[in-house]
Structure formats: C-alpha cells, structure tokens
C-alpha cells in the first residue's frame, strides 16, 4: 500500500535535537523523504542543493531564526509551502510569519498528531483541502479574545509597523507619517512578494471605532496570502487589485467588523518598473517626476456589500505617493535599484 507522503521531500529546520529526530522519524514513517537542518543558515544551504515539497521550521533558532529564514526564502522567489512549529507565545511573531505567507503555525508542545498530519497533508495536497477557508475559520475562532479587548491589540500594531527605511525586492523604500503619537491612525504595511516585486497597503483605522484596529490585524495576517494566491492563479504577473479588495471586504464582513475602512493598496514590480495603485476611500496623489496623478478615492470598504474599484497602472522607476484621510497623512517613496 502506498504511503500518504511517498516521494514527498520535507526539509525540517529545528535546533532542538529530540524534537527534530521525532519529526524526522514520524514523517519518514508516512513515506516522506526527510532532510534535516539545525538552524536557518543550515536550512538555506540545504535549499541550494534541492528544493523540498514542504519546509517545516521553528522560529527561535541560533544564527538565523525562522522569521529571517522564511523572509529570505520568499525574497529568493521560492513559493514552497512552509509550516511553522514553534513554542512562541509572541503574537507579533506569529503575525509576521503569516504575513510572510506561511501556510500555518502550530504551537509546541505538539499533542495532537492527527491535527499535525492533517496540516501537513493540506500543505502538500492543497487541492484536497479548502486550506484558505480553514485558515480563516481558525483565525475567526480566536477572534473573540481580540474583539473583547481591542485596546490590547493597538500596541501590537505599533510593533508591526515597517521600518521607515528599508531595501526590499531591489527597491529602496522609505516613508514619513504624520499621525497622533498616542493612537493609531494610518496603518502601513510593506512586504516583499519575491525578489522582484512587493506589495503595500495603507489603512485608516479611525472610522470604525475599535473595529479599525481589529481590521488592521486581520489584514496583517491575511493580505500577503490573498495576493500570492491571486498571482499564482493568473498567467500575467501584474495583479488585479480591485478583485483583491473585494476579497478583503468579504473577510471584514465574515469577521463581523462593521464600520468604514478606507484602504489604499499598491503593487510594484522592480523588473518591469511598473506601479499599480487602487484606493477605497483614501485620498492619494502619485508623483513620478514626469507627471502627477490624482487617484480617485472611491468608497471605503465596509460601506457596500460589493466594491467596484478602478486601478491605475503606471510605468516608473521612482515615485512618491501622498496618502491622506481622517487618520492622518503619509508620504511613501520608492526608487528601484
């Protein structure tokens, strides 16, 4: 009888030798071809010789931790499924891992092998599992804890704000923000999708009460996965951001988050030198040096059941975007290297 993981290569990156050995033996018993690494640097070296069907990694490791490893893998353009198994209780680490597009996070100690087996199968055989729906359902099951104390979630947003200057996807990115020092107003997120493209969004959290902060955390967890999923389904590289915002609007309703959620979403490909922007309720002007474009602000998410949005696509090597709304003003600047 054929074993369920027969022929599947699984790279295990885990610094704790006992748990690494247990995972190795258990996966091998299901037919997997296992490769082990003791930390992130060792894992990257193993990846250069062969790309596995699945990567399982810890977060807290010496030399290079799991978050750095996942970020490096995504920057290198690898879209292999990644499962994080970690003892962390730090929500910001879990949120960052999800933002980088990992399939799931399982907390140690692992007591339910049936859950682990199901998660591994869903990573390797996504067509057999409605993994996106299951991931969202698990997130919403934990939603009550956040919803009952949204003030506790606000400091988490501060931790997750991107650095004001960084180089990602062959682009130099920096921003300046003018908001209240004590309360979140405009929440910005910037993340690489591969070595050559990145995505960003800006959300005004001031027009939905406490739900604004909760919506920002929801976006942190799911935005990258939604965009990666869309890009993988279409033949052309440039995404339809209007469709993406419709998905976000649906998720907000599914999470029972009511209110208005002004949101601007952008995508830039450093190889094609092309910028895509779409706004749902935020004001924005784009300056490419050669021309200045006023972006139609549209209707905030949460206002209508369906959103119909127009996006602009602009070739440019460098640009500045001024974004403003009730929550403040932000200037985002990018130049391709």
N, C-alpha and C positions, 0 to 999 in steps of 0.2 A: 504494500500500500504506500502510495506517495505521501511523504510528509508535507505538512502545510507550508513550510518555509523552504522546501527543497530548492536548491540552486540560488537562493537569495543571499547576497553578500551584505553583512551587517557589521559596521565599524562601531566598536564600543570604546568610548573615551571616558575613562573613570580612573581617578587616582587611588581610590580605596581598593586594595588588592582582593579582599574577601568578596566584596560585592561585585567587583569586576569578574572574578572567577565564577561566581554563582550565575551571573548574567550570561557569561560565555557558555557554561555548561547547559543552562536551560534553553538558550536559543539553538545550540547545536543539537539538543535532543529533539527539536522541532524540525531539524533538517537544514538549518541555516549554515552558511559558510561564514565563520566569525573572524574578525580581525580586531585586535585589542591595542589600545594606546593608553599611556599613563597620564597624559595631560594634553592641553591644546596644541602645543608645538609638536609633540609626537603624533597627534592626530592629523595635523596638516601634512606632515611628512608622509604618513600612510596614504593620504588622499592623492598625493602626487603620483604614486605608483599605480593605484587603481581606485576608481570611483565606486563606492558601495551603493546598494539599493536603499539603504537606510543608515542614518547616523544616530546613535544613542549616546548622549553625553551628560555629564554632571555640570553644575555651574561653578562651584567652588573647587578650583584646582590650582596647583602651583604653576609657576612660569607663565602659563596663559590660561585664563579662566574660560568657562563655557560661553559667556556672552561675547568675549573677544573672538573666540573660535567661530561662533555662528556668524558674527559680523564679517569676519574675514572670508568665510566660505561664500556668503551672499555677495560680497564685493568682488569676489573672483568669478561670479556668474554661475556658480553651482546652485541648482534648484532642487537638489535631492531632499527628500523628506527628513526632518530632524525631530527626534523625540528627546525631551529633556527629562531626566530623572534626578531630582535634587532634594536635599534636606532644607533648602532655604525657606524662611518664613517672611522674606522681604518681598512685599507686593510689587515694589518697583522693579526688582529683578525679573519677576515673572512677567510683568507688563512689557518690559524691554524685550524679553525673549519672544513673546507673542508678536510684538511689533516687528521683529526681525523675520517673522514668517515661520516659526517652528510650528509643527503640527499639533503638539500637545505638551503639557507639563504634568508630570506625575511626581507627587511628593514622597520622599522617604520617611519612614520605612515602608517598603512595598509589601503590603499584607494581602492584597487581592490579586493573585496570579491570573485569574480569569479576566479582570479589568486590564491587566498589563498585556495579556495575549490579544484581547480584542483591540487594544490601542495599536499594538504592533501590526496586526492584520490590517487595520484601517489605514495605516501609513503606507503599507506596501501594496494594498489592493483597494485604492480609493473608490473604484467603480462599484465595489461590493458594499460600500458603506456610505451613507449620507453624512460624510465627516463634517462638512460645514454646518449642517443643521445640528448635529450632535454637539459640536464645539459651542455653538451659540446657546443651545439649551443648557449646557453645563455652566456657561457664564451667567445666564439668567437665573439659574438655581441659586447662585451665590449673591444675587443682586440685592436681596432684602437687607443684608448686612450693611452694604454701602448706602442703600436708599434710606435706611433708618438713621444714618449719621453722616450726611454728605459733607459736613464741615471737616470731618476727619479725612475725607478724600482730597480736600483742597491742598494740603501740604504735599501730597503725592504728586500733584500736577507740577508744583514748583520743582520737585526733584527731577521730573521727566522733561523739563524744558531743554531744548537742544543747546549746545554751546553757541555763543554769539559769533564765533568764527570757527570754521572747520573746512577741511578739504575732503570731499567725498565724490565718488564717481567721476574723477578727473575734473572737478569743479571746485572753485573757491567760493564759499558761501558765507555771508555774514548778514546780520540783521540788527536793527535798532528798534526798541519798543518803548512806547510811552503809555503806561498804564498805572493804576493805583498800586502802591507798594504793598498794601495790606491784603488786597483781594484780587483774585484772578479776573482778568477782563478779556484779553485776546490770548488764546492758547495756540501756540505754533508747534508744529511737528515737521521735521525734515528727516528723511531716511533714504539710504541708497536701496535701489532695487537690484542693481547689478553693477558691474564695473563701469558701465557707460550711461546709466540712467538713474534718476532719483525722482522722488515724489515729495510733495509737501502739502500741508493744509493749514488754514488759519480759522479758528472757530471763536465766535463771540459768545461767551458763556453768561452774559449779563441779562439776557432777555427771556430766561426760562426759570428764574429762581434757583433753587438748589439743583434742579434738573440739568442746568447748564454744566456744572462740574461733573455730574454723572455721565452726561453725554460725551464730555471730553475724554473721560476714562474709557468709555466704550469704543470711541474712535481709536484711541491709542492701541487697544488690544486687537482690533479687527481690520483697521484700514489697510495695512500692508497686505494682509492675506487676501482681502477682496480684490485689490488691484493686481496682485500677482496672478490670482485666479483668472481675471479678465484677460490679462496679457497672454496667458498660456492657451486660452481658447481661440484667440484670433490670429490670423495669419500676418496681418500688418502689425508693426511694432508699436505704433502710436495708439494710445487707448482712447476710448470714448468716455470722457469723464462725466458727462451728463448721465450716462447709464449707471456709473458708479454711485453718483449722488442719489439716484432713485433707490439703489440698494441700501444706502445709509439711512435714507428717510424711512424705509420699511423696517430697518433694525430699530430705529428710535421708537417707532410705534409698537414693535414687538416687545420692547423693554418697558412699555408704558410710560415713556418720557414725554410729557406734554409741554408745550411752550413753543417759542420761536428760536430757531438755531441758525443764525446767519453763518454761512460757511463758504470759504473760498478754497478751491483745490487746484493744484498745479502739478505739472509733469515736465521734466526736462531731459532731453537725450543729448549728451555731450558729443556723441559721434555724429549725429545728424544735425546738431546745433539747432534744435527745434524746441520751442516752449509751447505748452498747452495750458490754458487757464479757463476756469469756469467759476462763476460766482452764484451763490444762492443767498442773496440778502446782504452782502458786504460790498462797500464801495471800493473801487480799485482803479489805479491808473498805471499803465505799463510804459516805461521809457527804455527804448533800445538804443538810444544815441542818435539813430536816424529818424525815428518818429516816436510820437507819444500817442497812446491809445487809451481811451476811456472804456473801461469794461462795464457792460450792463450789469447792474447789481442783482436783478432778478428777485425772486421771492424766497424768504428764509425757509429752510427745512422745518417740518412740523406744522406749517401753515396749511398745506394742501395734502390730500391723500396721495396725489401724483404730482411730480415736479417735471416741468418741461423746460430744459435749460439749453442755452446756446453756448458753445465753447469757441474760443479763439485759438488759432494755431499760428505761431509767429516764428519765422527763422531768425535767430540771433545768437551771437557768440557771447554777448554780455548784456545784462539788463538789470533794471531796478523796478521794483513794484511797490507802490504806496498803497496800503490797505487800511481802511478805517471804518469804524462803526461806533455803536454806543459804548462798547467796551474799551475803546482807545484807538490808537494809531500805531501802525507798524510799517517799517521800511525793510524790504528784503532785497538783497543784492547778490548777484551771481555772475561769475565770469568763468568760461570754460578754459581749462589749462592746455 
